[in-house]
Amino acid sequence: MMLTNNQIKLINSLHSKKGRTENELFLVEGEKGIQEVLDSSFGVEFLVINEEYSDLFSSPTIPTYFVSKDEITKLSTLTINQYGLAIVRTKMVHSLSSLENQVLVLDGVRDPGNLGTIIRICDWYGISQIVLSNDCTEFYNPKVIAATMGSFKRVTCFYTDLTKFFQANPEHKILGADLSGENLHTYSFPSKAFIVMGSESHGIREVVSAFIQERITIPRFGEAESLNVAISTGIILDHVRRNQSFSGLK
């Protein structure tokens, strides 16, 4: 089968947030991402695969178009994508009906690479829920999806007004990553917590900071002024899990 002009226009429209929102579709690109989405509950509209890898991706129920490597390059948002892409239906998350004991909260994180890496880190540490302020970068941004390396299918991202969210869920202690906080190495994590991370440029904003009950910091031994938010998230989640291991919590 050959791609129609309308399908090509559709794929190109999904490079923008407006196109993804209007069509309720998004792109999954590269070998790992395509394999992960085919083994998920996401609905795949169709596949566009490099004809050289026709034996690598196959589905009896999903329409598949085999095209040249050059065509894949033209359609892809990635600088390097030799395998292909999947056109996938979005899932709208309107609420979190049941909260986990440990939930990551992001305030104003706008870099797609950082969000994708954070999702991947959460998947590594078994954190399957992330709550995000409404101005965080879009979950279905192709750069976010690519950076998750397939973890997007296992981590739920919920966008909301953080102040209203905190008010509605008082059973979780609200922790904030802050340079003036308690040393992470000696801090004892509560059994239920929202772990709030701010953006690298602004940190946790004042309106959100007003809800923080306890502050934690990663101790600095060198001269660097700051840490990347994704790296900081990984360090903190490692201590969350280590602390739970020692205390017997899960």
Secondary structure in CASP SS format (residue, H / E / C, confidence):
PFRMAT SS
TARGET T0000
AUTHOR 0000-0000-0000
METHOD secondary structure of the structure
MODEL  1
M C 1.00
M C 1.00
L C 1.00
T C 1.00
N H 1.00
N H 1.00
Q H 1.00
I H 1.00
K H 1.00
L H 1.00
I H 1.00
N H 1.00
S H 1.00
L C 1.00
H C 1.00
S C 1.00
K H 1.00
K H 1.00
G H 1.00
R H 1.00
T H 1.00
E H 1.00
N H 1.00
E C 1.00
L E 1.00
F E 1.00
L E 1.00
V E 1.00
E E 1.00
G C 1.00
E H 1.00
K H 1.00
G H 1.00
I H 1.00
Q H 1.00
E H 1.00
V H 1.00
L H 1.00
D C 1.00
S C 1.00
S C 1.00
F C 1.00
G C 1.00
V E 1.00
E E 1.00
F E 1.00
L E 1.00
V E 1.00
I E 1.00
N E 1.00
E H 1.00
E H 1.00
Y H 1.00
S C 1.00
D C 1.00
L C 1.00
F C 1.00
S C 1.00
S C 1.00
P C 1.00
T C 1.00
I C 1.00
P C 1.00
T E 1.00
Y E 1.00
F E 1.00
V E 1.00
S C 1.00
K H 1.00
D H 1.00
E H 1.00
I H 1.00
T H 1.00
K H 1.00
L H 1.00
S C 1.00
T C 1.00
L C 1.00
T C 1.00
I C 1.00
N C 1.00
Q C 1.00
Y C 1.00
G E 1.00
L E 1.00
A E 1.00
I E 1.00
V E 1.00
R E 1.00
T C 1.00
K C 1.00
M C 1.00
V C 1.00
H C 1.00
S C 1.00
L C 1.00
S C 1.00
S C 1.00
L C 1.00
E C 1.00
N C 1.00
Q E 1.00
V E 1.00
L E 1.00
V E 1.00
L E 1.00
D E 1.00
G C 1.00
V C 1.00
R C 1.00
D C 1.00
P H 1.00
G H 1.00
N H 1.00
L H 1.00
G H 1.00
T H 1.00
I H 1.00
I H 1.00
R H 1.00
I H 1.00
C H 1.00
D H 1.00
W H 1.00
Y C 1.00
G C 1.00
I C 1.00
S C 1.00
Q E 1.00
I E 1.00
V E 1.00
L E 1.00
S E 1.00
N C 1.00
D C 1.00
C C 1.00
T C 1.00
E C 1.00
F C 1.00
Y C 1.00
N C 1.00
P H 1.00
K H 1.00
V H 1.00
I H 1.00
A H 1.00
A H 1.00
T H 1.00
M C 1.00
G C 1.00
S H 1.00
F H 1.00
K H 1.00
R C 1.00
V C 1.00
T E 1.00
C E 1.00
F E 1.00
Y E 1.00
T E 1.00
D C 1.00
L H 1.00
T H 1.00
K H 1.00
F H 1.00
F H 1.00
Q H 1.00
A H 1.00
N C 1.00
P C 1.00
E C 1.00
H C 1.00
K E 1.00
I E 1.00
L E 1.00
G E 1.00
A E 1.00
D E 1.00
L E 1.00
S E 1.00
G E 1.00
E E 1.00
N E 1.00
L C 1.00
H C 1.00
T C 1.00
Y C 1.00
S C 1.00
F C 1.00
P C 1.00
S C 1.00
K C 1.00
A E 1.00
F E 1.00
I E 1.00
V E 1.00
M E 1.00
G E 1.00
S E 1.00
E C 1.00
S C 1.00
H C 1.00
G E 1.00
I C 1.00
R C 1.00
E H 1.00
V H 1.00
V H 1.00
S H 1.00
A C 1.00
F C 1.00
I C 1.00
Q C 1.00
E E 1.00
R E 1.00
I E 1.00
T E 1.00
I C 1.00
P C 1.00
R C 1.00
F C 1.00
G C 1.00
E C 1.00
A C 1.00
E C 1.00
S C 1.00
L C 1.00
N C 1.00
V H 1.00
A H 1.00
I H 1.00
S H 1.00
T H 1.00
G H 1.00
I H 1.00
I H 1.00
L H 1.00
D H 1.00
H H 1.00
V H 1.00
R H 1.00
R H 1.00
N H 1.00
Q H 1.00
S H 1.00
F H 1.00
S H 1.00
G C 1.00
L C 1.00
K C 1.00
END
